[in-house]
Every structure is written in structure tokens, then in C-alpha cells.
């Protein structure tokens, strides 16, 4: 019996999309430079998660997995792998072999906190869109804010990984030493992938009003990155194409009439059917 289908099934269960994304109106807050790029090319700037505003949540999520594995019974196989998994996870946090980049968007199109934090302090855009079904290998999910739900997700994955080990252990016993080592590496990769993917969707519950969703893109460390300046910092990002339908646009509370006229002209030149309006937020 081949162990690959069981490992692939584990990965599919814990590293897949949230199918609800197909029926939701989303908004992405950004400045005019990013907004022009998005609607002109359907390209988004996905930020390396450790350079985002939410990098601590990602590290927090990875540490939740470490603690959960540490609590497993001493005689469990996953507990025996704890030291090695801990090293893998710590290496992923410090010098990741696979780099997660995130593109963030919200179910709410006119929030003061979003204008302040992501749309040039109100002098920017909230670009409205729906996502089409074809998302390739990218992972689309809603952010989990609640600590209990985060812990539940961690326990589900650790339990699922233990079940995977239980299923393939009889097969592993019959393998050669070399094949056992290969299987061990495959298990590490599957478990680590599930941890990384799910940690990308954990965020502090104080930000729950944002109603945030994310698309996570993965690039290997040797892949070329791009750089931009944001908030006075040099940020690593990757430009990615996504399959979307643009349908709405909200101008930030500080956007000038000149900027509005210019962007309306851009929308017209692109022949896009987009309904635009001004923000209702009183923000000076």
C-alpha cells in the first residue's frame, strides 16, 4: 500500500480553501498606486507575512502548534517527533524554506480603522470585487480571531496528523531504513505545511471588526522578490495575478476631487462596470 494518498488526503483537508468565498462581496483597502495596479492588471501585491502588520499572529500560531505537540502522550509517535518538528518550525519562523505571502481583504468596505491603516490614512481606495472559483494552489480563507477557535483548529490538525501516523504505521514497519527516512520527511513536510497555512489565518480578536479574509501565496526562498516602501519600511512582496470581478469602488474620506475624476477616467478607459461612491466616514 502506498502512503502518498493518505498524506495527500491530510494535506487536502487541512490546507484547502473555504468554499464560501465564491458568494461574498469583498473589499481591498489600498493607496492609489496599488489600486491602479489591481484594476488595470488584476495583479495584487501580496506581502511577506513576517513584514506585515500581523507578523506576531503568524508566529503565535506556529507556537500554538509547538505547545500542542509537546502535550501529546510520551508514547505517541508525534510526541517522539516533537524535537525535530520543533526545530523545523523554529527554522520556518526564522529562515523559512517556503515563504508565505498574504493578500488581505475585508467583507466591510467602509471602516475607519481600515482607512487609517491600509489606505494612506484615508486618502486611498476600497476596491470592491468578488472572487471567481478558479484560485489554483492559492489558499483562500476567512481569518480566525477567536482564541478558542484557533486552539480548536490547532487540536484538529494535530489530532489529524496523529491519525495519519496511526494509519500508515503498519506500512512503515515493513519499509527499509532508507524508505522510512523518506516517509519521515514526507510526514514532516505535510505537518509543517498544515501548520504554516493555518497560522497565516490567525489574528488577535481585537481586530475582529475588520471581517478579514486572506489569500495566501507560497514562494520558495530562492524565488525572486520585489520590494516597496510602506510606512517608512522596506517591505518584501510578490506580485500575483488573481481571477476577480471588480464591481464596486469607495473613495476614502480624504480623497480629493481631482483624484476622483482621474480614477473615474481610468475606470472608463478600462471599460470596467464599477459602481463608485464616497466614504461615509467623517474623517479629517
C-alpha positions, 0 to 999 in steps of 0.5 A, spaced: 500 500 500 502 506 498 502 512 503 502 518 498 494 518 498 493 518 505 498 524 506 495 527 500 488 526 503 491 530 510 494 535 506 487 536 502 483 537 508 487 541 512 490 546 507 484 547 502 480 553 501 473 555 504 468 554 499 464 560 501 468 565 498 465 564 491 458 568 494 461 574 498 462 581 496 469 583 498 473 589 499 481 591 498 483 597 502 489 600 498 493 607 496 492 609 489 498 606 486 496 599 488 489 600 486 491 602 479 495 596 479 489 591 481 484 594 476 488 595 470 492 588 471 488 584 476 495 583 479 495 584 487 501 585 491 501 580 496 506 581 502 511 577 506 507 575 512 513 576 517 513 584 514 506 585 515 502 588 520 500 581 523 507 578 523 506 576 531 499 572 529 503 568 524 508 566 529 503 565 535 500 560 531 506 556 529 507 556 537 500 554 538 502 548 534 509 547 538 505 547 545 500 542 542 505 537 540 509 537 546 502 535 550 501 529 546 502 522 550 510 520 551 508 514 547 505 517 541 509 517 535 508 525 534 510 526 541 517 522 539 517 527 533 516 533 537 524 535 537 525 535 530 518 538 528 520 543 533 526 545 530 523 545 523 518 550 525 523 554 529 527 554 522 520 556 518 519 562 523 526 564 522 529 562 515 523 559 512 524 554 506 517 556 503 515 563 504 508 565 505 505 571 502 498 574 504 493 578 500 488 581 505 481 583 504 475 585 508 467 583 507 466 591 510 468 596 505 467 602 509 471 602 516 475 607 519 480 603 522 481 600 515 482 607 512 487 609 517 491 603 516 491 600 509 489 606 505 494 612 506 490 614 512 484 615 508 486 618 502 486 611 498 481 606 495 476 600 497 476 596 491 470 592 491 470 585 487 468 578 488 472 572 487 471 567 481 472 559 483 478 558 479 484 560 485 489 554 483 494 552 489 492 559 492 489 558 499 483 562 500 480 563 507 476 567 512 481 569 518 480 566 525 480 571 531 477 567 536 482 564 541 478 558 542 477 557 535 484 557 533 486 552 539 480 548 536 483 548 529 490 547 532 487 540 536 484 538 529 490 538 525 494 535 530 489 530 532 489 529 524 496 528 523 496 523 529 491 519 525 495 519 519 501 516 523 496 511 526 494 509 519 500 508 515 504 505 521 503 498 519 506 500 512 512 503 515 514 497 519 515 493 513 519 499 509 527 499 509 531 504 513 532 508 507 524 508 505 522 510 512 527 516 512 523 518 506 516 517 509 519 521 515 520 527 511 514 526 507 510 526 514 514 532 516 513 536 510 505 535 510 505 537 518 509 543 517 505 545 511 498 544 515 501 548 520 504 554 516 497 555 512 493 555 518 497 560 522 497 565 516 489 565 518 490 567 525 489 574 528 488 577 535 480 578 536 481 585 537 481 586 530 475 582 529 471 588 526 475 588 520 471 581 517 478 579 514 479 574 509 486 572 506 489 569 500 495 566 501 501 565 496 507 560 497 514 562 494 520 558 495 526 562 498 530 562 492 524 565 488 525 572 486 522 578 490 520 585 489 520 590 494 516 597 496 516 602 501 510 602 506 510 606 512 517 608 512 519 600 511 522 596 506 517 591 505 518 584 501 512 582 496 510 578 490 506 580 485 500 575 483 495 575 478 488 573 481 481 571 477 476 577 480 470 581 478 471 588 480 464 591 481 464 596 486 469 602 488 469 607 495 473 613 495 476 614 502 474 620 506 480 624 504 480 623 497 480 629 493 476 631 487 481 631 482 483 624 484 476 622 483 475 624 476 482 621 474 480 614 477 473 615 474 477 616 467 481 610 468 475 606 470 472 608 463 478 607 459 478 600 462 471 599 460 470 596 467 462 596 470 464 599 477 459 602 481 463 608 485 461 612 491 464 616 497 466 614 504 461 615 509 466 616 514 467 623 517 474 623 517 479 629 517 
